[in-house]
Amino acid sequence: MQYRQFGNLDWQVSALGFGCMRFPTVGPNNEIDEPEAIRMVRHAIDQGVNYIDTAYGYHGGNSERMVAKILKDGYRAKVRLATKLPPWEVKEAADFDRLLNEQLAKLQVETIDYYLLHALNAESWHKIRDLDVLRWAEGAIADERIRYLGFSFHDQYEVFQEIVDAYDRWTFCQIQYNYMDEDVQAGTKGLEYAAAKGLAVVVMEPLLGGKLVNPPEPVQAIWDLAPVKRGAAEWALQWLWNRPEVSTVLSGMSTMEQVDDNLASASRSTVGLLSGQELGLVAQVAEQYNTLCPIPCTNCKYCMPCPNGVNIPHNFSLFNNGVMYNAFNQAREWYGNTAEAERASACIQCGQCEPKCPQGIAISQWLPVVDRVLGLGEPFAAHMAP
């Protein structure tokens, strides 16, 4: 295992961290395959992984309980433990203590090493900030229920910078980052900004939820040009580890094969490993993925609000992801979880959105295609571009 500096702390974190959101299951997502999860995580720890990341809501609230079982038999002393406060569960300031104490009980620990304010965006950050969450967290640090405070993030860069600048005692942050997300959410700009401020940066979604693992043929053809042969997953991971600002990369591993593959990749990692030619190859892959994007939506939201309530950019994003990464099962699941009134099926073809679109997208023609492919399960090839 390779180790990297964790921000300004006098501590080295393993290049690979174990994310506990995708444990193997024996049925529904909340029913974890406990023997296999224990075997996988303890094997990773035995091979040098020393950062374990979970959260209040993972696996329907059972991930923290599972982590408690994993860290018995001396394994707690071998790792630093991270979990997260769910802002959506906070209605009043008293909920901060209630939630943290519940998590301590579920994890069967007296102290959580790294405590994150979970999935912050402008709305959730302002809500808990105004409830004085930072003063509360300092109290929790003082009474040793938590050691260090950070946050995870899902919003635009400007919000990320606001949060970083709001508090001079952040220890770390967690961002979604991969070679397809350089300009998405915090992005490369946020990575560099946080690191320059001395924060450790924990990376989540390094494989874009698994969508970068099995590339379509045009993308694989580019990978095949590389002089050093790597699998698609390792290319994505090494691209991250190549950057000095990245402290650790979380992987939500579901099988022992994934654990072993990622451990092997981490053992080969180092800052500056990739040559300029190889970095150029990764850029070509990202460009190729983008050429597979069928709807040129930039999420500018000029088309919003829809008078009938359709979330147009959201529908297009799900559809584009399904096509680009051949991930229609996931796209259909997320479409099904979208509020019915916001789905493409709610479009009444009024056409009011189309004159507002800078990209000239035939929105009223595309939305029925989105619904037929994601809602009714029809193959995309039967529709192509309207």
N, C-alpha and C positions, 0 to 999 in steps of 0.2 A: 504494500500500500504506500502511496505517496501522500505527503502531508503538506498543508499550506497554512499560512498565517491567517488567523481569524481576526481581521480588523486590527484594532489597537491592543487587543488582549494578548497576554503572554501565554498563548496556547496555540497549538497546531491542530487543525482539523483535518480529518481524512478527506482526500479529494472527492470520494464518493460518500454521500450520506444516504441513509435508508429512509425513504418516505413511506409512511404507514397508512396510505389512503387506498392502496390497491392490493391488500392481502388476498391470498387465495381464499375462495369461499366454497361452501358446500350447498349452495342454494341462493337465496336472496343476498343482496350485498351486505346485510347486517349479520349474516351467519358465516363467520370466519372459520376456515379450516385450521383449527388451533394447533394441532400437532405439526402441520406443515409450516405454518407461520412461525412457530417457535424454532423449528429446524432451520428455516431460511435465514431469519434475522440473527440467530446465534452463530450460524456459519459465517455470515458477513462480519459479525463482531470478532470472531476468532481470526478472521483474515485481516483485521485492522480497521474496520469501519468504527468510528467513534462518535458519530452524530446520528441521532434517531429523532425523526420529526413526525409528530402526530398532531391531532387537533380534536376539539370538542365534538365535532359532528361527523368525523370520518366513520365509515361503516355503521351509519345509523346510531352513532354514539358509543360503539363497542370497540373502536380502535384503541382508545386509552386503556380500557380494561385488558385488552390483548397485550398491549405493551407492558403492563404491570406483570403479566405472567411471563413474558419473554425475559424481563430483566431480573427475575428471581435467580437464585443459585449463583450469586456473585456477579452477574452481568451488569447490574446497575452501576457498579464501581468502574466499569470499563468504558462507559460512554457518557457523553453529555446529552441531556434530554431536552427536547423542545416541544412545546405545545402552544395552543393559541386560544385567545379569548374571542368568542363569537359576538361581534357587535350587534348582530340581528337579534340576539337573545337579551340585549340590555334595554330595559325600559326606564330604569332609574339608577342612580349612583350606587344604591345598595346591591345591585346585581353584580357589580364587579367582585365583591367579596364572595357572594353566593356562588358564582360560577367558578372562581379560582379554588375555593374550598372543595367544591364538588369534584373538580379535576384532580386535586391532590389526593382525594379519597379514591377515585377511580384508578389513578396511577400508583397508589399505595406508596407515596413518597412524601417527605416533609418539605422538600424544596424542588422546584423546577429550575433547571439551569438557564434555559432561554425561553422567555415568554413573549409571544407575539400578539399584537393586535391584528386580528385575522382579516385578510381580504379587504383592506381599506380602499374606499373610493371617496370622492368628495362628500357624499351624503353621510356615510357611516363615520368618517373621520370627524366631521363637524359635530355630529351628534355626540360621540363619546368625548371629544375634546371639550365640548361645552358642559359635559357632566364631570369635568375635571379628572379625566382618566390618568393624566400624567402625574398629578399630585397623589392620586390613589396608588399608582404603580410605585412611586418612590416609597410610600409607606409599606407596600408589600416587599420591596427590596430591603427596607430597614428591618422588617420582622423576619426576613430570611425565607419567606415563602417562594420568592423568585430571586434569581441572582442577576439576570441581565434582561433588559427590555429591548424589543425590536418590533417590527411590523411586517406583514406581508401585504401585497399591493396589487390592485387591478383597476387602473384608471389611466388617465392621460399624464404625460410627463409633467405638465405644470402643477398638477395636484401632487405628484410625487415630490417635486422640489419643495412645495409648500410644507409637506409633512416632514421632510428631512430638516428643513430650516426651522421648524416649530419647536424643536427640542434639542438641546446640545448634549443630552446624555443617552441618545440612542446608541446601542452597541452594534446593532446589525439590522439588516432588512432582507426581505425575501421577494424576489421578482420573477415573473415569467420571462424567460429569455432563451432564445435559440437562434439559429441562423436565418429563420424565417421571420423572426420577431425583432429585428434590429430597430425598427421604427414603430413598434407596437408597444403600447403601455409605457413603462419606464424606459425600455429600449436601451440601446448602447449609451445614449446620452445620460440616462439615469444611472446605469451601472458605473460609468466614469464619475459622475457627480457624487454618488454615495461613497465610492472608494476614496475619492479625493478628500472627503470629509472625515475619513478614518473609520467608516462603517465597514464591517464585514458584509459581504454580499453573498447570500445563499440563493442559488438558482433553482427554480422549479420549472416543470414542463420542458426539460431539455430536449425531449423527443416529440414535443407538441402533442402530448397525450397519446403517444405511440404512432402518430401519423407519419413520422419520418423513418419508420423502421422498414417498411416494405414498399420501396419506391416503385412508381410506374415505370414502364419500359424506357421512355425518353430520359428519365432521370437516371436510371441504372446505367444507361449507355454512357452518361458522363462520368459516373463513378468508375466505370470500367477503364477509363482513360488514365486513371491515377497510376503512377509508377509504384507506389506503396499500396498494396491491396488492403482495404479495410471494409468491414460491413457498414451498412448505412447508419446503424445505431452508433458504431464507434466513431464514424466521421463526425456525427453531431456532438458527441461527448468530447472528443479531442478538440473540436473547434472552440468549445467553451473553456476547457482546461488550458488552452493555448493562451488565454488572456490572464494577465497578472491580477486583474481586479476581481476575478471570481474566487471566492473563498472555498466553497464546496458546491457540488452538484447533487441535487436530490434525485433519486430514481424511485418511483413507486413500483417495486418489483413484485410480480405475481407468481413466478415459478423459480425453482432452483436454477434452471438453465439461465434465466435472465440474471440472477444473482452472480453466477460464475462468469458469465460473459462480461458483466459490468465490472466485476472485481479485476478481471484480466485487463480490461481497458484502463481502469484506474491505475493499475500497476505500471502501465506504459506511459502515463500522462506526465507532462511537464510544461511549464510556461515556455512558449517559443518552439514547441515541437514541430508545428506545421511550417513548411516552407512557403515562400511567397507564391510559388506555383500552385501548391496545394490549397492555399487560401483562395486563390483565383478560381480553383475548381469548385470549391464550396459556393462561391459567388455565382458561378455558372449554374449550379444545381438550384440555388434559390431563384434565379432568373427563369430557369426552365419550369419550376413549379408554378411561378406566377403566370407563365404563358398558358398554363393549363386552366387558368381561372376563367370560367365562362362569362361571368357578369362583371363588367369593369366598375363595380361599386367601390368607392373610396371611403364610405362611412362618413361622408361630410354632413349627412342628415338634412340637406336642403329640402329633401322631399317630405320631411316631417314637420308638424304632425299630420298624419293621414286623417282625413275627416271621418273615416270609418274605423280608426283605431289600429290599423295594420302596422306592425313594426317592420317597415320595409327593409332597412339595413340589416336587421337581425335575420330575417328570412333569407336574404341574399348571402349573408355570411355563412349560415348553415349549409346552404346549397353549394356555394363555392368550395367550402371545405370538403364536402362529400365528393365533389368531382375531382378536385386537385389531388387529394390524397387517397382516392378510392376508399373512402370511409363512409359509405352510405348508411351502414347500420347505425353508426354513432350519430350521424346527422339526422336520421329518422327518429332516433330515440329523443334527441334534444328538441326536434320539431314537435314531437308528441308531448313533451313536457312544457312547451310554450303555451301560454294562455290562449285559449281558442280564439278570443277576439283579436289577438295580435298575429295570428297565423295568416299565411298567404291566402288561405281559403276564404278569409273574410273580405277580400278585395271585391268591390262591386264595379270595377272598371270605369270609375268616374273620370279618370285621366287627369285629375288636378295636379298630381305629382310630377308628371312628365315634363312640363315646361320649366320646372324648377331644377331639373337634374343637369349639373354641369357636364356630365359624361354622355348625355343624350341617350340614356338607357330606356328601352321600350318597357317601362316598368309594368304597365298593365298587361303586357303580353308575357313577360317573364313570370309574374306571380302565379298564374295558373299552372305553369310548368313546374315551378317549385312545389306547389301543392300536390300535383300528380306524382312527382318523383318521391318527395319526402312523406307526403300524407297517404297516398294510395299505393306507394311501393312500385310504381311503374319504372322501367329501366330508363336511365338518362339518354342512352343512345337512340331511343325511339323519338326523342324530342329535339335534341341538339339546340342550336340557337333559333329562337323564334324569328 
